[in-house]
Amino acid sequence: MFDLEEARRLCGTEFEIITRHCQIRLEKRGILIAEMEYAIRNGEVIEDYPNDYPFPSCLVFSVLQNHTPLHVVCSMGDGYLYLITAYRPTLDKFESDYKTRRKEETE
């Protein structure tokens, strides 16, 4: 299970690594690194991905100070917090709590 308290301790320090993929996505989506860090410091883990490579990762949910929801994918390994991506969840993919994925309809 992802250690959110440890992620919070590493967040915003020299032990935080922002991946190139993350930088590209943040710029494209208009999301600030400070918003990602706020989400990690104040959010909750809503999905765990223990089998991700090279390190286990998770999906963190938070409501930002401007009242908008944000999802952050991050991982930890070798003493570092890796910021992988962030996005603003939408109601077409998530329930109104922005934490629960909508079930895909199959016919």
N, C-alpha and C positions, 0 to 999 in steps of 0.2 A: 504494500500500500504506500502511496506517495506521502512523504512527510512534509505537510504544508507548513508546519512550524519551522522546519529547517529551511524551506524555500523562502519564507518570510525573513529569516535571519540573513540569508545570502542576497536577498533582493536589494538592488541599488548599491551594491558593493563592488569591489574589484573582482568578486567571484561570480558576477553575473555576466553571461555571454549572450549577446543578441546575434542570432544566426543571420547569415546573409539573406536566406529565405524570409526570415521575419522582417528584416529591414525593407525588403521589396514590398511585402504584403502591407506593412504599416503605412508606407508612403502611398500605395495604391488605395488603401481604405481610409486614409485620413485619421489614423489612430496614433496617438502619441505614446512614446515609451513610458512617460509618467502615468498614463492611463493604465497600461499593462501592470506597472508596479503597484499602482493603487489597487487594482483588482487582486493581485496576489496577496497584498497585505490585508485586504478587507474581505476577500471573497471566500468561497467554499469550493471544495473539490466535488464535482458532480459526476465525473467519469474517471476511472482509473484505467490505464493501459500498461499493465505490468510486463507485457511481452514485447513492448516497443524496443527497437534497436537504434542506437547502441545502449540507451538507458531507458528504464521505465519512465513513462510520462503520464500526464493527467490533463483533464480539462477543468479549468477553474472558472466559476461564474461569479460575477459581482455586478452590483448596480453602482454606477459611477456617481460622483457628486452632482452631475447635471441630470441625474435620474435616468440615464440610458444604460441598458444592460450591455455587458461585455463578456466575451468568452476569451480565455487565454489558454493556449496549449504550452506547457513547459515540462522540462525534465530535469533531473539532477543526476550527476555522476562525477566521480573523481573530485569531489569537493566543489563543484560548480553548479550553478543554476543556469539552465539553457532556456532562453525564450525562443520558442519555435514559431508561433504565429498567434494572431489575435483577430477576432472578427466580432461584428455586432450581430447577435442572433436575430433571426426573423421568425415571424409567426407561421410561415409556410413550412418551416422545418422543426420548430419547437412549440410546445404548448404555451399558454399565456404566462406561465411562471418562468419561461425561458430556460428552464432546467431540464425539462422532460422532452425527449425527442418524440416527434409525431411518428406514429406507425405508418409505414408505407402501405398504401392500399394496393391489394393484389386482386385480380379478377380471375 
